[in-house]
Amino acid sequence: MNILALETTTARLSVAVGVGLTQAAPFWVSREMNTSLSSGNILPEVAAALAEAKITLSHIHAIAVDVGPGSFTGVRVGCSVAQGLAFGLNIPVVPVSSLAAIAEAASQKHGVDRVVSVSDARMNEVYIGAFLRIRRDNNAQENRAPPLADSWREVFPPTVLPPHQAIEKIKTLKASWMGMGAGDGLDVYPEWRLAHDESPLFTEMDATCVPTARVVGELALPRGLSGDTLPADRLLPLYVRNRVALTIEERRDGARL
């Protein structure tokens, strides 16, 4: 299976192409860059990644995309590009949550099975979600390569809260289990470090874990192979926050969505 993956919800545009993902010698091509988010910037990077992988769009079987939550502009651009390409190619899409992608990045880096993902939602708020890894029995796959990625169960779904309310939510979660804290929201708002130093909220913290296109593609792979996909016309962004615009006063004060 060949997958094109897009990650546009952060300030860093990321594109990945996975080739031969059920064959003996699969590989990924990944490209990441700091750039403004627009279809005019994404499409050349898609073309470059495909060229590096030595395939064309006609060889892609599914498109994985980070649908948010994250930058409103980034979410809209990523979903629209994925949808447009999928329509043109008549192939399905696989939506992936940015918070699940953070959990997967943390697991790959630290080997953890329980993750609380915290990303900066701006306007003095964070996007937060808790995830538990469901491990797959790859010994039963015989000669399949590579092993299928594990899946993640939402302990509580993505939501947006001010940091102090999110911290109280994590304190409640600690009664049943404690996971690793991951995501840039842990560094943006100092309340997290202060609360964690006073009484640990997490087993450990890593604010450098971010969603990437490759991680998005890896999460999408088992769903693509099992047919757990969507037609392009059913792809929807996951905004979480209902507000899509700032007031004049908020823009003047430098607030961002």
C-alpha positions in Angstrom: 0.0 0.0 0.0 1.2 3.5 -0.8 0.1 6.4 1.4 0.5 10.2 1.0 0.3 11.9 4.4 -0.1 15.6 5.2 0.4 17.5 8.5 -0.4 21.2 8.4 -1.9 21.9 11.9 1.4 23.3 13.3 3.7 26.0 12.1 5.9 23.4 10.4 4.5 21.9 7.1 5.1 18.2 6.8 4.6 15.8 3.9 5.3 12.1 3.8 5.0 9.3 1.3 5.0 5.6 2.4 5.7 3.1 -0.3 5.2 -0.6 -0.4 3.9 -0.7 3.2 2.9 -4.4 3.0 5.9 -5.6 1.1 9.3 -6.9 2.3 11.2 -3.6 1.8 8.9 -0.7 2.6 10.2 2.8 3.0 9.1 6.4 3.9 10.0 9.7 2.3 9.5 12.6 4.6 9.8 16.4 4.0 9.4 19.1 6.7 9.8 22.8 6.3 8.9 26.1 8.1 6.7 27.9 5.6 3.4 29.7 5.3 0.5 27.3 4.8 -1.2 27.3 1.4 -1.9 24.9 -1.3 0.7 26.7 -3.3 3.3 25.6 -0.8 2.0 22.1 -0.1 1.6 20.8 -3.6 5.3 21.4 -4.7 6.4 19.5 -1.6 4.0 16.7 -2.4 5.5 16.5 -5.9 9.1 16.6 -4.5 8.3 13.8 -2.0 6.7 11.7 -4.7 9.7 12.2 -7.0 12.1 11.2 -4.2 10.0 8.1 -3.6 10.1 7.4 -7.4 6.3 7.2 -7.8 3.5 9.4 -9.0 0.2 10.4 -7.6 -1.5 7.6 -9.6 0.4 5.1 -7.4 -1.1 6.4 -4.2 -3.9 4.3 -2.6 -5.0 6.6 0.2 -4.4 10.0 1.6 -3.9 10.5 5.4 -4.3 14.0 6.8 -4.1 15.5 10.3 -7.6 17.0 10.6 -6.8 18.9 13.9 -7.3 20.4 16.3 -4.7 23.0 15.6 -4.2 26.2 13.5 -7.5 27.0 11.9 -5.8 28.0 8.7 -3.6 24.9 8.7 -6.5 22.6 9.4 -8.5 24.1 6.5 -5.7 24.0 4.1 -4.6 20.4 4.9 -8.2 19.1 4.6 -8.9 20.9 1.4 -5.7 19.7 -0.3 -6.3 16.1 0.9 -9.9 16.3 -0.2 -9.1 17.8 -3.6 -6.3 15.2 -4.4 -8.5 12.3 -3.2 -11.4 13.5 -5.4 -9.1 13.8 -8.4 -7.6 10.3 -7.8 -10.8 8.7 -6.7 -9.1 7.3 -3.6 -10.2 7.3 0.1 -8.9 9.5 2.9 -7.9 8.6 6.5 -8.4 11.4 9.0 -6.0 11.5 12.0 -6.3 13.6 15.1 -3.3 15.9 15.9 -3.5 14.9 19.5 -3.4 11.2 18.6 -0.3 12.0 16.5 1.3 13.6 19.4 0.6 10.5 21.5 2.1 8.3 18.8 5.2 10.6 18.6 5.7 10.4 22.4 5.3 6.6 22.3 7.8 6.2 19.5 10.3 8.4 21.4 9.8 7.2 25.0 8.0 3.8 24.6 5.0 4.8 26.7 1.4 3.5 26.4 -0.4 6.2 28.2 -0.2 9.8 26.9 -1.9 13.1 27.7 -1.4 15.3 24.6 -1.4 19.0 25.2 -1.0 21.5 22.4 -1.1 25.3 22.3 -4.6 26.5 21.2 -3.6 30.1 21.6 -5.9 32.6 23.2 -4.7 31.3 26.6 -6.1 27.8 26.0 -4.8 24.4 25.2 -6.1 21.5 23.2 -6.0 18.4 25.4 -6.8 14.7 25.0 -5.8 11.5 26.8 -4.9 8.3 25.0 -4.2 4.6 25.9 -2.3 2.4 23.4 -4.0 -0.7 22.2 -1.2 -3.1 21.2 -1.6 -5.3 18.1 -0.4 -8.9 18.0 2.2 -8.6 15.2 3.4 -12.2 15.9 0.2 -13.3 14.2 1.0 -11.5 11.0 3.5 -14.1 9.8 5.5 -12.6 6.9 3.8 -9.2 6.8 6.3 -6.3 6.9 6.4 -3.8 8.5 4.4 -4.6 11.7 1.1 -2.9 11.8 1.0 0.2 14.1 -0.8 0.0 17.4 -4.0 1.9 17.8 -5.0 4.4 20.4 -8.2 4.6 22.5 -9.4 8.0 23.7 -9.6 8.1 27.5 -11.2 11.4 27.0 -11.7 13.1 23.6 -10.0 16.2 22.4 -11.3 19.4 24.1 -10.1 23.0 24.5 -9.7 24.5 28.0 -7.7 27.2 29.7 -4.6 25.7 31.3 -5.8 25.8 34.9 -9.0 23.9 33.9 -7.0 21.4 31.9 -4.8 20.8 34.9 -7.8 20.1 37.1 -9.0 17.6 34.5 -5.6 15.8 34.6 -5.7 15.7 38.4 -9.1 13.9 38.2 -7.6 11.5 35.6 -4.8 10.6 38.0 -7.3 8.8 40.2 -7.5 6.0 37.6 -4.1 6.2 35.8 -1.2 8.5 35.1 0.3 9.0 31.7 3.1 10.9 30.1 2.5 14.6 29.2 3.5 15.5 25.6 3.1 18.5 23.3 4.1 22.1 23.0 1.3 23.4 25.2 3.3 22.2 28.2 6.0 24.8 27.5 3.8 27.6 26.3 1.9 27.9 29.6 4.1 27.9 32.7 1.2 26.7 34.8 1.9 23.1 33.7 5.4 23.1 35.1 4.4 24.8 38.3 1.6 22.3 38.9 3.7 19.3 38.0 6.5 20.4 40.3 4.1 20.8 43.2 2.4 17.4 42.7 3.4 15.3 39.6 0.6 15.4 36.9 2.5 13.0 34.6 5.0 10.2 34.7 7.2 12.5 32.6 6.9 15.5 30.3 8.2 16.2 26.8 7.0 19.4 25.1 9.0 18.5 21.9 6.7 15.8 20.8 4.8 17.1 17.8 2.6 15.6 15.0 4.5 14.9 11.8 3.3 13.6 8.4 5.1 10.4 8.9 3.5 9.7 12.2 0.1 10.6 10.7 0.8 8.1 7.9 1.9 5.4 10.3 -1.3 5.8 12.3 -3.4 5.7 9.1 -1.7 2.6 7.7 -3.6 -0.1 9.6 -6.9 1.7 8.9 -6.1 1.9 5.3 -5.2 -1.8 5.1 -8.5 -2.8 6.9 -10.6 -0.4 4.8 -11.4 1.9 7.7 -11.3 4.9 5.4 -13.6 7.7 4.2 -14.7 8.9 0.8 -13.3 12.4 0.1 -16.7 14.1 0.4 -17.0 12.9 4.1 -13.7 14.4 5.3 -14.3 17.0 8.0 -11.9 19.1 10.0 -11.7 18.6 13.8 -11.7 22.2 15.1 -12.8 21.5 18.7 -13.1 25.2 19.3 -16.3 26.7 17.9 -14.9 30.2 17.4 -13.5 30.8 13.9 -12.8 34.6 14.1 -11.4 37.2 16.5 -12.9 40.5 17.5 -11.3 43.7 16.4 -10.0 44.2 20.0 -8.5 40.7 20.1 -6.7 41.2 16.8 -5.4 44.6 18.1 -4.1 42.9 21.2 -2.3 40.3 19.2 -4.5 37.3 19.9 -4.4 34.4 17.4 -6.7 31.5 16.7 
